[in-house]
Amino acid sequence: MLETYRWLTRRVLENDLRNPRLTELKAAIQTAKEAVDEATDEPESVLRPLINRLDQAIAALMEETAKTVRSQS
């Protein structure tokens, strides 16, 4: 399992070096996640847009990662 983790970590770092935008997108996810975590006691009308922003940030990272992987092929 440790070897798999090391391999995966190397792949993530390689992709980050090939495409610095991935780092920006990861930071956007972290920011959105922190906003959701801070609003857990808020009503759904406040929480729902924050969750949507988190979902969009994750989708943007997935799309950019797919582009990076496709360009390597």
PyMOL commands that set and color helices and strands:
alter all, ss='L'
color gray80, all
select helices_A, chain A and resi 2-18+21-38+44-72
alter helices_A, ss='H'
color red, helices_A
deselect
rebuild
show_as cartoon
